[in-house]
Amino acid sequence: MLFAAKEKGQGLVEYALILVLIAVVVIAVLSLMGPAIANIFQEIMQYLA
């Protein structure tokens, strides 16, 4: 019983680390692809205007 709480806490920490890793990857991809995405939306806005 004493080990169950430790393993549960460890699992939560692992999920948190995975979420942080995913967030870092998403931020990196958006920072690299940001200008291209902005250009696409700008072209769409010009087409609609």
C-alpha positions in Angstrom: 0.0 0.0 0.0 2.8 2.4 0.7 4.3 1.9 -2.8 1.0 2.6 -4.6 0.9 6.3 -3.7 4.5 6.7 -4.8 3.9 5.0 -8.1 0.7 7.1 -8.7 2.7 10.3 -8.0 5.4 9.1 -10.3 2.9 8.4 -13.1 1.5 11.9 -12.7 5.0 13.4 -13.0 5.7 11.4 -16.1 2.5 12.6 -17.7 3.4 16.2 -16.8 6.8 15.8 -18.3 5.3 14.4 -21.5 2.9 17.4 -21.7 5.8 19.8 -21.2 7.7 18.1 -24.0 4.7 18.3 -26.3 4.3 22.0 -25.4 7.9 22.7 -26.2 7.7 20.9 -29.5 4.5 22.8 -30.5 6.1 26.2 -29.6 9.2 25.4 -31.6 7.2 24.3 -34.6 4.9 27.4 -34.4 7.9 29.7 -34.1 9.5 28.1 -37.1 6.4 27.9 -39.2 4.8 31.1 -37.9 5.7 33.4 -40.8 4.5 30.9 -43.4 1.2 30.4 -41.6 0.8 34.2 -41.3 1.4 34.5 -45.0 -1.3 31.9 -45.7 -3.8 33.7 -43.6 -2.8 37.1 -45.1 -3.5 35.7 -48.6 -6.9 34.3 -47.5 -7.8 37.7 -46.0 -6.8 39.5 -49.2 -8.8 37.0 -51.2 -11.9 37.6 -49.1 -11.6 41.4 -49.0 
